[in-house]
């Protein structure tokens, strides 16, 4: 990691590291992370959050509406008050680069934060990813990648597409977000679709997963998460599946989003303490 500037420390003692450069790739914009570290003794476990946006939109500074609109305590307050550091990560969008660039960006960011863990006050033995929609796909893929070396000890997958071959299709349809992600006009698109499908990358050494999905999601069907959970369980991996009744995509319509966040943190506590 490049030189780390001193953080801004707010009135609650939270250290804010803004625009940490986690990747410089020739020909592309620098990729950044924003990191919040709560006060207190000892290194903090990390939750790295990955935004959605159909792989072609969104930003690390954007939360999905139901999380952005949480009444006090807000999203970041809930995580920080439970002792977690929180990083929001950039990755290249599909208009900038095609898959697997996005996965490489996530893995690079996690590795860079791990390398700087001592300086940043992080515990690299307790890193977890939380992704929503497209970000959930990338979180799952990063955790399932045996070759990356990125320390990932748990995954929270919120309504992520899980299979681009038989599930979230569109790899061969111009104008579809998956076509853009996988460069569908170039030969080998179905090989790339398999490589980008978490359900098809499952193995027994994967970390635990918590998968939460709106039962009324009309954009990414709930069956995507059902199938991923079944594949993980078949491999002997813990996969907690939580259908959210009445909720559509981005958890719109969920009766209590704050309770869902608290459930995520309970899972994190259990998994990261065990790791």
Order of alpha helices (4+ residues) and beta strands (2+ residues): beta-beta-beta-beta-alpha-alpha-beta-alpha-alpha-beta-alpha-beta-alpha-alpha-beta-alpha-beta-alpha
